[in-house]
Amino acid sequence: MAATADIHRELTNFSNFLKKRNLKITNQRLLVAEKVFELGTHFTVDSLADALKDRKGEISRATIYRIVSLMVESGQLTEHNFGQSVKYYEYIPPREHHDHLVCVDCGRIEEFVVPEIEKIQLEIANKNNFELEDHSLNLYGKCKFLKKDGHCERRKEEADSLK
């Protein structure tokens, strides 16, 4: 979860992006953006819609998709395809680059930073005459929360935590 000052700054940045694109700064756009900045975790449009249900009025999933797409375009969100049927999104506050561990059972996502991996990637790029601009490293497996039956008990907990 971002601090109040960070949320205010990010909402201002999003508003400035909308102005530059000659798009209206609507209550729905600001409401969705604020919730995204508050979440502090990876989310899907469906989980974001569920998290917004407590707010005034219903915001359609189509509207949420459009707003999330604008936020990706603004550079404040990144879109992830973790090999599942749904896209995940992540607010990108000014911080270190990170990579992901993804549970193929429950979809749980953990972030990690290993300086040695970052160094190796730069060395590989340099060795092959590439100037590295960006990269994505996602490791897939099953999280440690699997029960005897092979299914993760955290599946429900993860869904509940976004509400």
Sine and cosine of phi, psi and omega as CSV:
sin_phi,cos_phi,sin_psi,cos_psi,sin_omega,cos_omega
0.00,0.00,0.73,-0.68,0.00,-1.00
-0.99,0.16,0.47,-0.88,0.05,-1.00
-0.94,0.34,0.36,-0.93,-0.04,-1.00
-0.83,0.56,-0.68,0.73,0.01,-1.00
-0.90,0.45,-0.63,0.77,0.02,-1.00
-0.91,0.41,-0.66,0.75,0.02,-1.00
-0.88,0.47,-0.71,0.70,0.02,-1.00
-0.87,0.50,-0.71,0.71,0.01,-1.00
-0.88,0.47,-0.70,0.72,-0.02,-1.00
-0.93,0.38,-0.60,0.80,0.06,-1.00
-0.91,0.42,-0.63,0.78,0.07,-1.00
-0.90,0.45,-0.69,0.72,0.03,-1.00
-0.88,0.48,-0.67,0.74,0.01,-1.00
-0.91,0.41,-0.67,0.74,0.04,-1.00
-0.87,0.49,-0.68,0.73,0.03,-1.00
-0.89,0.45,-0.63,0.77,0.06,-1.00
-0.87,0.49,-0.72,0.70,-0.01,-1.00
-0.89,0.46,-0.68,0.73,0.02,-1.00
-0.86,0.50,-0.71,0.71,-0.01,-1.00
-0.88,0.47,-0.49,0.87,0.01,-1.00
-1.00,0.00,0.08,1.00,-0.06,-1.00
0.83,0.55,0.64,0.77,0.05,-1.00
-0.96,-0.30,0.51,-0.86,-0.01,-1.00
-0.95,0.32,0.58,-0.81,0.10,-0.99
-1.00,-0.08,0.99,-0.11,-0.08,-1.00
-0.99,-0.14,0.33,-0.94,0.05,-1.00
-0.87,0.50,-0.64,0.77,0.00,-1.00
-0.89,0.46,-0.69,0.73,0.01,-1.00
-0.88,0.47,-0.70,0.72,-0.01,-1.00
-0.94,0.35,-0.60,0.80,0.02,-1.00
-0.90,0.44,-0.72,0.69,0.02,-1.00
-0.90,0.44,-0.73,0.69,0.00,-1.00
-0.87,0.50,-0.70,0.72,0.01,-1.00
-0.87,0.50,-0.69,0.73,-0.01,-1.00
-0.90,0.43,-0.65,0.76,0.04,-1.00
-0.86,0.52,-0.72,0.70,-0.03,-1.00
-0.93,0.37,-0.50,0.87,0.03,-1.00
-0.96,0.28,-0.55,0.84,-0.13,-0.99
-0.85,0.53,-0.77,0.64,0.00,-1.00
0.92,0.39,0.43,0.90,0.00,-1.00
-0.50,-0.87,0.19,-0.98,0.10,-1.00
-0.93,0.37,0.57,-0.82,-0.02,-1.00
-0.52,-0.85,0.34,-0.94,0.14,-0.99
-0.96,-0.30,0.22,-0.97,0.05,-1.00
-0.89,0.46,-0.61,0.79,0.03,-1.00
-0.90,0.44,-0.71,0.71,0.00,-1.00
-0.92,0.38,-0.55,0.84,0.06,-1.00
-0.92,0.39,-0.67,0.75,0.03,-1.00
-0.87,0.48,-0.67,0.74,0.05,-1.00
-0.89,0.46,-0.65,0.76,-0.01,-1.00
-0.93,0.38,-0.40,0.91,-0.02,-1.00
-1.00,0.01,-0.10,1.00,-0.07,-1.00
-0.87,0.50,-0.46,0.89,-0.02,-1.00
-0.98,0.21,-0.13,0.99,-0.03,-1.00
-0.99,0.10,0.19,-0.98,-0.01,-1.00
-0.90,0.44,0.81,-0.58,0.07,-1.00
0.94,0.33,0.40,-0.92,0.01,-1.00
-1.00,-0.02,0.70,-0.71,0.09,-1.00
-0.95,-0.31,0.82,-0.58,-0.07,-1.00
-0.92,0.40,0.45,-0.89,0.04,-1.00
-0.88,0.47,-0.58,0.81,0.03,-1.00
-0.88,0.48,-0.66,0.75,0.04,-1.00
-0.91,0.41,-0.67,0.74,0.03,-1.00
-0.89,0.46,-0.68,0.73,0.05,-1.00
-0.84,0.55,-0.72,0.70,-0.03,-1.00
-0.90,0.43,-0.66,0.75,-0.01,-1.00
-0.92,0.38,-0.68,0.73,0.04,-1.00
-0.87,0.48,-0.66,0.75,0.04,-1.00
-0.87,0.48,-0.65,0.76,0.06,-1.00
-0.89,0.45,-0.63,0.77,-0.01,-1.00
-0.93,0.37,-0.56,0.83,0.09,-1.00
-0.91,0.42,-0.71,0.70,0.01,-1.00
-0.88,0.48,-0.56,0.83,0.00,-1.00
-0.96,0.29,-0.26,0.97,-0.02,-1.00
1.00,-0.01,0.06,1.00,-0.02,-1.00
-1.00,0.04,-0.30,0.95,0.07,-1.00
-0.81,-0.58,0.49,-0.87,0.17,-0.99
-0.88,-0.47,0.54,-0.84,-0.03,-1.00
-0.97,-0.22,0.72,-0.70,0.00,-1.00
-0.86,-0.51,0.66,-0.75,0.18,-0.98
-0.91,-0.41,0.98,-0.20,-0.05,-1.00
-1.00,-0.04,0.50,0.86,0.04,-1.00
0.96,0.27,0.32,0.95,0.01,-1.00
-0.92,-0.39,0.08,-1.00,-0.06,-1.00
-0.98,0.20,-0.06,1.00,-0.06,-1.00
-0.80,-0.60,0.54,-0.84,0.05,-1.00
-1.00,0.04,0.59,-0.80,0.09,-1.00
-0.95,-0.32,0.47,-0.88,0.02,-1.00
-0.80,-0.60,0.40,-0.92,-0.03,-1.00
-0.54,-0.84,0.77,-0.64,0.12,-0.99
-0.93,0.37,0.71,-0.71,-0.05,-1.00
-0.94,-0.33,0.99,0.10,0.09,-1.00
-0.96,0.29,0.31,-0.95,0.04,-1.00
-0.91,0.42,0.98,-0.20,0.01,-1.00
-0.37,-0.93,0.00,-1.00,0.00,-1.00
-0.88,0.47,0.50,-0.86,0.15,-0.99
-0.88,0.47,0.50,-0.87,0.04,-1.00
-0.59,-0.81,0.27,-0.96,0.02,-1.00
-0.89,-0.46,0.02,-1.00,-0.15,-0.99
-0.74,-0.68,0.59,-0.80,0.24,-0.97
-0.96,-0.29,0.78,-0.63,-0.08,-1.00
-0.84,-0.55,0.83,-0.56,0.06,-1.00
-0.98,0.19,0.84,-0.55,-0.01,-1.00
-0.97,0.23,-0.17,0.99,0.03,-1.00
-1.00,-0.01,-0.86,0.52,-0.12,-0.99
-0.97,-0.23,-0.15,0.99,0.00,-1.00
0.99,0.13,0.08,1.00,0.02,-1.00
-0.85,0.53,0.65,-0.76,-0.04,-1.00
-0.82,-0.57,0.81,-0.58,0.07,-1.00
-0.90,-0.44,0.67,-0.74,0.07,-1.00
-1.00,-0.07,0.53,-0.85,0.10,-1.00
-0.50,-0.86,0.41,-0.91,0.07,-1.00
-0.75,-0.67,0.82,-0.57,0.07,-1.00
-0.79,-0.62,0.96,-0.28,-0.05,-1.00
-0.81,0.59,-0.57,0.82,-0.01,-1.00
-0.90,0.44,-0.60,0.80,0.04,-1.00
-0.92,0.40,-0.69,0.73,0.02,-1.00
-0.86,0.51,-0.68,0.74,0.00,-1.00
-0.90,0.44,-0.70,0.71,0.00,-1.00
-0.88,0.47,-0.67,0.74,0.01,-1.00
-0.88,0.47,-0.67,0.75,0.04,-1.00
-0.90,0.43,-0.66,0.75,0.03,-1.00
-0.88,0.47,-0.68,0.74,0.02,-1.00
-0.90,0.45,-0.69,0.72,0.02,-1.00
-0.88,0.48,-0.74,0.67,0.00,-1.00
-0.88,0.48,-0.69,0.72,0.00,-1.00
-0.86,0.50,-0.52,0.86,-0.02,-1.00
-0.98,-0.21,0.34,0.94,0.04,-1.00
0.84,0.54,0.67,0.74,0.08,-1.00
-0.92,-0.39,0.62,-0.78,0.17,-0.99
-0.99,-0.16,0.96,-0.29,-0.08,-1.00
-0.93,0.36,0.82,-0.57,0.03,-1.00
-0.97,-0.25,-0.56,0.83,-0.05,-1.00
-0.26,-0.97,0.31,-0.95,0.12,-0.99
-0.35,-0.94,0.27,-0.96,0.02,-1.00
-0.67,-0.75,0.81,-0.59,0.04,-1.00
-0.83,-0.56,0.89,-0.46,0.03,-1.00
-0.83,-0.56,0.82,-0.58,0.04,-1.00
-0.96,-0.29,0.76,-0.65,-0.08,-1.00
-0.94,-0.35,0.66,-0.75,0.03,-1.00
-0.09,-1.00,-0.32,-0.95,0.04,-1.00
-0.91,-0.41,0.76,-0.65,-0.06,-1.00
-0.94,0.34,0.27,-0.96,-0.09,-1.00
-0.95,0.31,-0.03,1.00,-0.07,-1.00
-1.00,-0.03,0.19,0.98,0.00,-1.00
-0.91,0.40,0.66,-0.75,0.07,-1.00
-1.00,0.02,-0.01,-1.00,0.04,-1.00
-0.84,0.53,-0.55,0.84,-0.05,-1.00
-0.98,0.20,-0.02,1.00,0.07,-1.00
1.00,0.04,0.13,0.99,0.02,-1.00
-0.87,-0.49,0.56,-0.83,-0.11,-0.99
-0.98,0.17,0.80,-0.60,0.05,-1.00
-0.95,0.32,-0.27,0.96,-0.02,-1.00
-0.98,0.19,-0.17,0.99,-0.02,-1.00
-0.79,0.61,-0.76,0.65,0.00,-1.00
-0.94,0.34,-0.65,0.76,-0.01,-1.00
-0.87,0.50,-0.67,0.75,0.00,-1.00
-0.89,0.45,-0.69,0.72,0.00,-1.00
-0.90,0.43,-0.67,0.75,0.00,-1.00
-0.91,0.40,-0.53,0.85,-0.07,-1.00
-0.93,0.36,-0.34,0.94,-0.01,-1.00
-1.00,0.09,-0.15,0.99,-0.04,-1.00
-0.99,0.12,0.00,0.00,0.00,0.00
